[in-house]
């Protein structure tokens, strides 16, 4: 249930709706790689190694860092 969409705007074409619905289905079926290493945090630590892919758990829960180039700190 994590891949929910808001209501369509009145100007949304049927072609756009089809593309978005296909992208949603591909995400659910894990046909899309959301992020791939190397991912380095803003303190220089490698969080996802070269060639590895991040998973939904990392994206939704265990991401306790900012990526390289971001400023600030996680509390």
N, C-alpha and C positions, 0 to 999 in steps of 0.2 A: 503493500500500500504506500510505499514511499514515493512512487512516481505519479503524483497527482497533478492535474492541470487545472488552471482557473478557467472560467467560462470564456468562450470565444468572443472577441469583439465583433461588432456588427460589420466591420470592413474586412474580416478574415475570409479569404477565398477558400473554396473547397480544396484546391490544390495545396494550399498552405496547411490546411487541417490534415490532409493525408500525409504530408511530409512530417509534420510534428507527431502524429500518431505512430508513424513508422519508426521515428527516432525513439519514442517512448517504448515501443515494443522491443526495439533493439537493445535499449538500456536494460530492460527487465530480463531479456534473454542473455545478457552479458556478452553481446556481440560488439560492444563498444568499449574501448579502453579509455577510461576517463583521464588517467594520468600515468605516465611511464617515466622511470628513472633515467638519468639521475635526478633526484629531487634533493636539494640542499636547503637547510634552514638558514635563517638570517644570521646565525652565529657560526656558520661554516660546517655544521655537522651533516653528513649524508644521511638522509632519512629513508630514501628508497634508492637502492643501488642501481647502477647502469643496467639496463635491460629488464629489470623487474617492473611489475605493474602494481599500482596501488589498488586496494580493494575497497568495497563499500564501507567496511568497518573503519578503515583508516580515514576515509572521507567524512563519515558521520560522527565518529566518536573518539577515535584515538589520535586525532590531529591536534596535538598540543604545542604546536610551533607555528612560527611564521616563515614563509618561504624567503629564499634569497632575494634581496632587493627591498623587502618590506621593512619598515621601521617600527620600533616598539618592542614590547615584551608581552608574553602571555602570563597572566597572574596565576 
